[in-house]
Amino acid sequence: MRELILLRHAHAEPATPGQSDLDRPLSPQGLAEAEAAARWLAGQGLVPDRVLCSPARRARETMEAVLGAIGYVEQRLEDRIYEATAGTLADLADQHREAERLLMVGHNPGFERLAALMHSGQSGDYRGMPTASVAVLTLPVDASIEPGVASLSAFWWP
């Protein structure tokens, strides 16, 4: 079996006038959420082989909090995660199937739709991934990412 871990970025500051959405940092609450998610992942022994992260500042800061708790692992910024559909995220995860445990750090609604699609086969089911929440999906080693292929083995939020 292999695992796909979806971590929604923690709570971000609202954009200031003229600030790009990509440049929004974590709020103090968000930093605490990211650190809590990092402790939970570490406590569960969920150390990924590879991390794919959205280029958005709030996602990068969430990833940095996780790596601070679990230690260094291979990491890549992946532009396609930002504003991605479930289909784009599935394709991206499929391209990294050699990673036995892949962590993706990104955004809703794409993450909650991908989790629902992989678990139930319906992208509209199981709506809701709060900020800094973690969905752990388990699937067969050789399986492609497709509807209904995975089981939701854990779901956590701060």
C-alpha positions in Angstrom: 0.0 0.0 0.0 1.0 3.6 -0.5 -0.3 6.8 1.0 -1.3 10.2 -0.3 -1.4 12.8 2.4 -3.3 16.1 1.6 -2.5 19.0 3.9 -4.5 22.1 3.4 -2.5 25.3 4.1 -3.1 26.9 7.5 -5.0 30.1 8.1 -3.6 33.1 6.2 -3.8 36.8 6.6 -6.2 38.6 4.4 -4.7 40.2 1.4 -3.6 43.8 1.8 -4.5 46.4 -0.9 -2.5 45.5 -4.0 -1.1 42.3 -2.6 -1.2 39.2 -4.7 -3.1 36.2 -3.3 0.1 34.2 -3.8 1.9 36.4 -1.3 -0.5 36.1 1.7 1.5 34.9 4.8 0.2 32.7 7.6 -1.6 34.5 10.4 -0.4 33.9 14.0 -3.4 31.5 14.3 -2.2 29.8 11.0 1.3 29.4 12.3 -0.1 27.6 15.4 -2.3 25.5 13.2 0.6 24.5 11.0 2.7 23.6 14.0 -0.1 21.5 15.4 -0.5 19.7 12.0 3.3 19.1 12.0 3.2 17.6 15.5 0.2 15.3 14.5 2.0 14.1 11.4 5.2 13.4 13.3 3.3 11.7 16.2 1.6 9.4 13.7 4.9 8.6 12.0 3.6 10.0 8.7 7.0 11.2 7.4 6.6 11.5 3.6 9.2 10.5 1.0 8.4 13.6 -1.0 6.5 16.8 -0.5 4.8 18.7 -3.4 3.8 22.2 -2.3 1.8 25.1 -3.9 3.9 28.2 -4.6 1.6 30.3 -2.4 3.4 31.7 0.6 0.8 30.4 3.0 1.3 26.9 1.7 5.1 27.2 1.7 5.0 28.4 5.3 2.8 25.5 6.3 5.2 23.1 4.6 8.2 24.7 6.5 6.4 24.1 9.8 5.9 20.5 8.9 9.5 20.0 7.8 10.6 21.6 11.1 8.9 18.9 13.0 9.6 15.8 10.8 13.0 16.7 9.4 14.2 17.3 5.8 12.6 15.3 3.0 12.6 15.8 -0.7 10.4 18.8 -1.5 9.3 20.5 -4.7 7.3 23.6 -5.4 4.6 22.7 -7.9 2.8 25.6 -9.7 -0.1 23.3 -10.7 -1.3 22.8 -7.1 -2.4 26.5 -6.9 -6.1 26.8 -7.9 -6.0 23.1 -9.1 -9.0 21.0 -9.9 -9.3 17.4 -8.5 -8.3 16.1 -11.9 -5.1 18.2 -12.1 -4.2 17.1 -8.5 -4.9 13.4 -9.4 -2.7 13.7 -12.4 0.1 15.3 -10.4 -0.1 12.6 -7.7 0.0 9.9 -10.3 3.2 11.3 -11.8 4.8 10.7 -8.4 3.5 7.2 -7.7 7.1 5.9 -7.0 6.9 7.8 -3.7 5.4 5.4 -1.1 4.2 8.3 1.0 3.5 11.6 -0.9 2.5 14.7 0.9 0.8 17.5 -1.0 0.4 20.9 0.6 -2.2 23.2 -1.1 -5.7 24.5 -1.3 -9.4 23.9 -1.3 -11.7 23.2 -3.1 -9.3 21.0 -5.0 -8.0 19.0 -2.0 -11.4 18.2 -0.5 -12.7 17.2 -3.9 -9.7 15.0 -4.6 -10.1 13.3 -1.2 -13.8 12.7 -1.8 -13.3 11.5 -5.4 -10.5 9.0 -4.4 -12.5 7.7 -1.4 -16.1 7.6 -2.6 -15.9 8.2 -6.3 -17.9 11.4 -6.0 -16.2 14.7 -5.8 -19.1 16.3 -4.1 -19.1 14.0 -1.1 -17.4 14.7 2.3 -17.2 18.4 1.8 -15.0 20.4 4.1 -11.3 20.5 4.8 -10.7 23.2 7.4 -7.4 25.1 7.3 -4.4 23.0 8.3 -6.5 19.8 8.1 -4.9 16.5 7.0 -6.5 13.7 4.9 -4.5 10.5 4.6 -5.6 8.3 1.7 -4.3 4.7 1.4 -4.3 3.0 -2.0 -2.6 -0.1 -3.6 1.0 0.4 -4.6 0.4 -0.1 -8.3 -3.0 1.7 -8.6 -3.5 4.8 -10.6 -5.2 7.8 -8.9 -8.9 7.4 -9.9 -12.4 7.5 -8.4 -12.9 5.2 -5.5 -9.4 3.7 -5.5 -8.5 4.8 -1.9 -9.6 4.5 1.6 -9.6 7.5 4.0 -7.4 6.1 6.7 -7.1 9.3 8.8 -8.6 12.8 8.9 -7.3 15.4 11.4 -7.8 19.1 11.9 -6.6 21.5 14.6 
